[in-house]
Amino acid sequence: MHKYSSLLLGILLTGMTATGWCADQTPEPVERMVPAKGADIFAHVRPSVVALRTSLADSDHWSSAGSGFQVDERGWAITNFHVVVEYLFNSDKYALHYRLADGQDGLADVIAVDVIDDLALVAPRKSLAREHIHPLALPDLGRLPKLAQGDPVFAIGNPLNLGVTITSGSYSGIVSGSFERQIHYTGVLNPGMSGGPAVDAQGHLMGINVAHQVNAESVSFLVPIEHAVRLYQGARQQTRPLADFRTVITRQLDAEQARQSRLAFATPWETESFGHYRVPDILGDYSDCGSASNQSADAPPPVERKIITCSFKTSTQPVEGEISSFIAYKYTLVQGRRASSLNPFQLSAAADSVFRENMTSPQSTTAAKQQCRDSYTYAGPKQDLPVRLLWCVQAYRDFPGIYDFQIAVAARKKNDAVLVSRLTLAGFNWQNALGFTQRLLEGIE
Amino acid sequence: MNIWIELISERHGVQARTRFESFPVRVGRGYACHVLVDAASAAAEHFEIDIGEDGTPVARALGDNSFGIEGRPGEHKEFRLDANAMIRLGHCLIRVRTGHDLLEASDQVTEVLTRVQRTRRFAWAAAPALVAMLLDAMDKWLNSTDGDFLVDVLTTGFWQIIILVAWVAVTAMIAYSLHHDSRLRRQLYAVGFGMLGVALAHNVLPFVLAGLNAGTGELFSQFFVPFVLSVSVLVSFYTMLRKRPPTHSHALVGILLAAAIGGVSCYQDYRGDAAQATPQIAKLVPSFVQMVPSQGRGDVLKSLAGMEKSLAASRTAEIPDEIRE
């Protein structure tokens, strides 16, 4: 009995020790219940926050900066795609640096990207010691935090390279009608906080800082955490940095524009009256429209311009300098301020500046030479309205099958008003652009 | 009856005056003639002057020849010579006098003649530029949308007057140096009409081509303006330095130099702009100017689909050095 007791105790002790050893070797992110105080939230999250900077390979001076946060035992971190885009496209000229909360720094690589949701997964180039790793737990997809309108939210990041700070605001739900399904956060996000974590009152991850609305106060946006979860789960088995990112981005953009097109084509476009014309409402509930006129009370100009301009309800800025994915459209009615104040040539000249505005763009290292096709055809369901259709297309050198389309349609029903319709499709494939064009022509009457 | 036959130079007036009492008086290039004229277009015996039945001198062409009468169009076979009639044979002017107060009258006529010649020459030179200015003003009126049409016209008119003065100066200097050779003068007029054609094309062609969906570049204005200014500057400097007008060969060298300067300037601009060039878009025009028929929507969409191949190819085209820099 004594012999077996000893054996049992030995086994028990061994088991306990083994368990402790395994815990040391494979640390799991631990969910902790944290009280809703900013200081406590900050203390809880700060060890996980990573400062990311891009600089020229042979220089210490950084050209862009952002934030991120560790998510696993290897020290891999989630950040925004736009934080790492300059390094990604110019890795021969730039270097991506990280700095941890405890001052540990080094070079990082990009493992995976989600260009639509503006996310990226980065990893330190050299393995980190245990004491430098403080991951925040990514929630399971089936157990995402559920917040109600007005619940407190805290965003942490490294604004303007001033050091890690925390801002507080409230959860205002998913932006209504937004294609990208971003969270409206009423706190402040400053440049440099992009990619940092946003947590709820219990310190649970619920989003990633992504953008703020220019010319507005306390209107900021977060990427919902589930997008980061999907990104990480899809890339956690990667063993080397992302090399073929162009193919990945092309695939993502293609899928996104296909999704946008499906939503836009799902129902017939309603038309609304605009002067003598009717124009289609391309994006319906997903659009954010404004109207304007150039006729002020004092000294109105002889040419009147009424404008309706619409775009997606989204705050996502196009990825700077590389590629963007969005739909925007504008209708402009050009006419003389008084009936017969312009002869036909003068009216055409006035409409011409609107027709050709921002249609063309020069080639660059990322965009190929633009080509335009000019034709005369008919608009309207009965094809009874003569119009001039101008298509200007520019291909991306690095992304096959993805183009930027500028489409202009000029219609003149009577000699006193010209309707100029402009449609911009950025990051679209040819087939869907043709579909939009056909629908646009069908809808104008 | 006596007549006096005068040989007149456009620049210096009466060069020679000879009295004749017997008729007919033969005029031509050959030594058998009574009056010798040194004109390349004159025949050996070109025409003769006789006295008509009413006592008025009459000029008659000999053989298949003909002659011109100053101030009258066309060529003549026979002409009654009144008091101030002048026969033109190439660059030579021949006048027949029958009255007395010769010296005083001929000085006045020569001065008037010179003024008439110069005015006509300058009028020809100014005609292309004047037409271009009128067309440009019309173009501005048709495109005016802000009510400042007159201001625009006066502003650009200032520069157009500069060009007009330069063009007149160039043409006058070249014509002045070529006044001894009527063949080259005709060539000068041909150049003037050619430049008029360029001015017309610059102002009218974009208007017409807009209906043909063709874009128009800045070729005419880029070449026309530096060409005219360069020629006028070069010729003016030469005249100032040498204190005499340029000869034919100098004028031609000046024109070639100006063309080279204009061409180099255009080429440099073209090289610099080519990499950044964006597609040209024709202007919107009234529907009644549209010169291309409308196509069915299906056909247009099909043709747009056909563009994809060339756009895909543009993706892999080499990046110009100017872009890389």
HADDOCK unambig.tbl for C-alpha pairs under 7 A between the chains (distance, minus, plus):
assign (segid A and resid 301 and name CA) (segid B and resid 146 and name CA) 6.74 0.50 0.50
assign (segid A and resid 302 and name CA) (segid B and resid 145 and name CA) 6.83 0.50 0.50
assign (segid A and resid 302 and name CA) (segid B and resid 146 and name CA) 6.13 0.50 0.50
assign (segid A and resid 303 and name CA) (segid B and resid 145 and name CA) 6.52 0.50 0.50
assign (segid A and resid 344 and name CA) (segid B and resid 286 and name CA) 5.76 0.50 0.50
assign (segid A and resid 345 and name CA) (segid B and resid 142 and name CA) 5.39 0.50 0.50
assign (segid A and resid 345 and name CA) (segid B and resid 143 and name CA) 6.31 0.50 0.50
assign (segid A and resid 345 and name CA) (segid B and resid 285 and name CA) 6.45 0.50 0.50
assign (segid A and resid 345 and name CA) (segid B and resid 286 and name CA) 6.05 0.50 0.50
assign (segid A and resid 346 and name CA) (segid B and resid 142 and name CA) 5.38 0.50 0.50
assign (segid A and resid 346 and name CA) (segid B and resid 143 and name CA) 4.79 0.50 0.50
assign (segid A and resid 346 and name CA) (segid B and resid 144 and name CA) 5.83 0.50 0.50
assign (segid A and resid 346 and name CA) (segid B and resid 145 and name CA) 5.85 0.50 0.50
assign (segid A and resid 348 and name CA) (segid B and resid 284 and name CA) 5.51 0.50 0.50
assign (segid A and resid 348 and name CA) (segid B and resid 285 and name CA) 5.35 0.50 0.50
assign (segid A and resid 348 and name CA) (segid B and resid 286 and name CA) 6.04 0.50 0.50
assign (segid A and resid 349 and name CA) (segid B and resid 143 and name CA) 5.30 0.50 0.50
assign (segid A and resid 349 and name CA) (segid B and resid 284 and name CA) 6.61 0.50 0.50
assign (segid A and resid 350 and name CA) (segid B and resid 145 and name CA) 6.11 0.50 0.50
assign (segid A and resid 352 and name CA) (segid B and resid 283 and name CA) 6.09 0.50 0.50
assign (segid A and resid 352 and name CA) (segid B and resid 284 and name CA) 5.18 0.50 0.50
assign (segid A and resid 360 and name CA) (segid B and resid 278 and name CA) 5.95 0.50 0.50
assign (segid A and resid 360 and name CA) (segid B and resid 279 and name CA) 6.74 0.50 0.50
assign (segid A and resid 361 and name CA) (segid B and resid 278 and name CA) 6.06 0.50 0.50
assign (segid A and resid 362 and name CA) (segid B and resid 276 and name CA) 5.19 0.50 0.50
assign (segid A and resid 362 and name CA) (segid B and resid 277 and name CA) 6.09 0.50 0.50
assign (segid A and resid 362 and name CA) (segid B and resid 278 and name CA) 5.32 0.50 0.50
assign (segid A and resid 363 and name CA) (segid B and resid 276 and name CA) 6.44 0.50 0.50
assign (segid A and resid 364 and name CA) (segid B and resid 323 and name CA) 6.05 0.50 0.50
assign (segid A and resid 365 and name CA) (segid B and resid 319 and name CA) 6.69 0.50 0.50
assign (segid A and resid 365 and name CA) (segid B and resid 323 and name CA) 6.66 0.50 0.50
assign (segid A and resid 365 and name CA) (segid B and resid 324 and name CA) 6.61 0.50 0.50
assign (segid A and resid 368 and name CA) (segid B and resid 314 and name CA) 5.95 0.50 0.50
assign (segid A and resid 368 and name CA) (segid B and resid 315 and name CA) 5.30 0.50 0.50
assign (segid A and resid 369 and name CA) (segid B and resid 314 and name CA) 6.44 0.50 0.50
assign (segid A and resid 370 and name CA) (segid B and resid 278 and name CA) 6.73 0.50 0.50
assign (segid A and resid 370 and name CA) (segid B and resid 279 and name CA) 6.88 0.50 0.50
assign (segid A and resid 371 and name CA) (segid B and resid 279 and name CA) 6.26 0.50 0.50
assign (segid A and resid 372 and name CA) (segid B and resid 279 and name CA) 6.34 0.50 0.50
assign (segid A and resid 374 and name CA) (segid B and resid 213 and name CA) 6.85 0.50 0.50
assign (segid A and resid 376 and name CA) (segid B and resid 293 and name CA) 7.00 0.50 0.50
assign (segid A and resid 376 and name CA) (segid B and resid 294 and name CA) 4.51 0.50 0.50
assign (segid A and resid 376 and name CA) (segid B and resid 295 and name CA) 6.09 0.50 0.50
assign (segid A and resid 377 and name CA) (segid B and resid 294 and name CA) 4.76 0.50 0.50
assign (segid A and resid 377 and name CA) (segid B and resid 295 and name CA) 4.83 0.50 0.50
assign (segid A and resid 377 and name CA) (segid B and resid 296 and name CA) 5.71 0.50 0.50
assign (segid A and resid 377 and name CA) (segid B and resid 297 and name CA) 5.74 0.50 0.50
assign (segid A and resid 378 and name CA) (segid B and resid 296 and name CA) 6.62 0.50 0.50
assign (segid A and resid 378 and name CA) (segid B and resid 297 and name CA) 6.11 0.50 0.50
assign (segid A and resid 395 and name CA) (segid B and resid 311 and name CA) 6.36 0.50 0.50
assign (segid A and resid 395 and name CA) (segid B and resid 312 and name CA) 6.92 0.50 0.50
assign (segid A and resid 395 and name CA) (segid B and resid 315 and name CA) 5.86 0.50 0.50
assign (segid A and resid 396 and name CA) (segid B and resid 315 and name CA) 6.27 0.50 0.50
assign (segid A and resid 397 and name CA) (segid B and resid 315 and name CA) 4.66 0.50 0.50
assign (segid A and resid 397 and name CA) (segid B and resid 316 and name CA) 6.47 0.50 0.50
assign (segid A and resid 434 and name CA) (segid B and resid 301 and name CA) 6.90 0.50 0.50
